[in-house]
Amino acid sequence: MTARKRKVQISVYLDQRIMAMLGDYAARRDQPQSMIAEAAIASFLSPDADERREAAIAKRLDQVDRRLARQERDIGIAVETLAVFVRFWLATTPALPEPAAQAARAKAAERYDSFVTALGRRLAKGPKLVHEISEDMNPGDDVATQS
């Protein structure tokens, strides 16, 4: 038969909000509140608590850095896509005489509304263009110079 360690009882005053959080956490984990409080105090007093906290913060910062890098990539793709389109459009679209320009503006408004509707559908259900473009593209590859 193994000897059971005898624990010392203490009395602690907790803010009602902290006590409610402890009770909720204990209920979710199906563990006694005293065991959770003991583990929390042990963690707080642990000599390596600072290192663990620093490691957790470093891990979170790495995740944020990766997300920012993806966003930077996505914005770069969007800007390059727009630049290629505008360059192509300007190079291939001749100016219209004034009577035809008025009709073209009316048709353009109709086509723009259709474009916005299609864009909304695409953004709502995907797949996104960014996911269709390989992340392994060489930075030296310029799409504009290949066309």
N, C-alpha and C positions, 0 to 999 in steps of 0.2 A: 504494500500500500504506500503510495507517495504522500509525502507531507504537503499539505496545501499551504501556500503562502498566505499569511494573514495580512489583510490590507487595513490601513488606517483610515478612519472616517474623518472628514473635515466638513465644516459648514461654510458655504460660500454664498454670498449675496450677488445675484445677477439681475441685470436690467430685465424688465418684463419682455422686451423685444428679443433679447439674447436667449432668454429661457424658452420663448416660443420657438425660436429657430432651432435650439437644441432638441426640443421635444419633437418638432417636425422631422428633423434629420434622423433622430433615433427611430421614429416610427417608420420612416421610409426604408431604413436599413434593417429594421426589426432587431435592433440592438439596444441594450440598456443605456440610459443616459449617462450613468456613471462611467461606463466603459469608453464612451465617446469623449466625455470630458477628460478622462485620464489620458487618452491618446492625444487629445489636443494639447494638454499641458505638457506631456512628454515631448511632443513635437516642438512646442514653443521653447522649451528649456534645452533641447538637444543642441550639442555643440556644433553640429553640421547643419543646423536649421538655415543659417545664412547662405551656405553653399547651395542647399536644395532650392531655396527661394531664388537665388541668382540663376541657377540652372533652369528653373521654370520660366523666369523672365527672359533669359536668353533664347529659350525654345520659342516662346511667344513672339519675341522680336524677329526671329528667323522666319516664322510663319508670316508675319506682317511684311517682312522684306520680300518674300516670295510673291505674296499677293500684289505688292506694289510693282514688282518687276513684271508680273503678268499684265497689270493695268497699263503700265508704260508701253509694253509690247502692243497691247490692243489699241491704245490711242495712236501709236505709231502707224499701225496698219490702217486705221481709219483715216488718218491724215494723208498717208500716201495714196490710199484708194481715191480720196476726194481730189487730190492733186492730179493724179493720172486721168481721172474722168474729166476734170475741168480743162486740162491741157488738150485732151482728145476732142472734147466738145468745141472748144474755141478754134481748133485747127480745122474742123470738118463742117462747121455750121456757118454758112454765108449769111450776111446781113440781108434783111428783107426790105423791099420798098414799103413806104408808109401805108398804103391801103392794105397790103397783105400783112403788115406788122400788127395791125389792130386785130385782125382775125386770128393771127397766130397767138397774140396775148390771151385772147378768150379761150382758145384751145389749150394753151399752156396752163391756165388756171384749172381747167377740167382734168388735164393729165396730171397736174401736181396733186390734186385731191386723190386721184387713183393711186399715185405713188405713195402718199402718206398712208392710205388705207392698207396697201400691200405691205409697207414697212411695218405697220402696227401688227399685222397678222404674223409676219416673220419674227418679229421680236417677241411676240406672245408665245409662239410654239416652237421656234427654233427650226433647224439648227442654225447657229450663228455663223457668220462668215469667218469669224476668228477661229472657230473650231475646224473649219474646212482648210485652213492654211497651215501648212506644216511649220512646226516650231524649229525644225532643223534647217531652215533656209539659210544659205550663206549670206552674211551681211553684204558681201560684194556683189550679189546678184541684184541687179536693178531691173525691175519689171518694165519700167518705161523705156529702157534702152534695148530691151529684147523685142519690142513690137515694131 
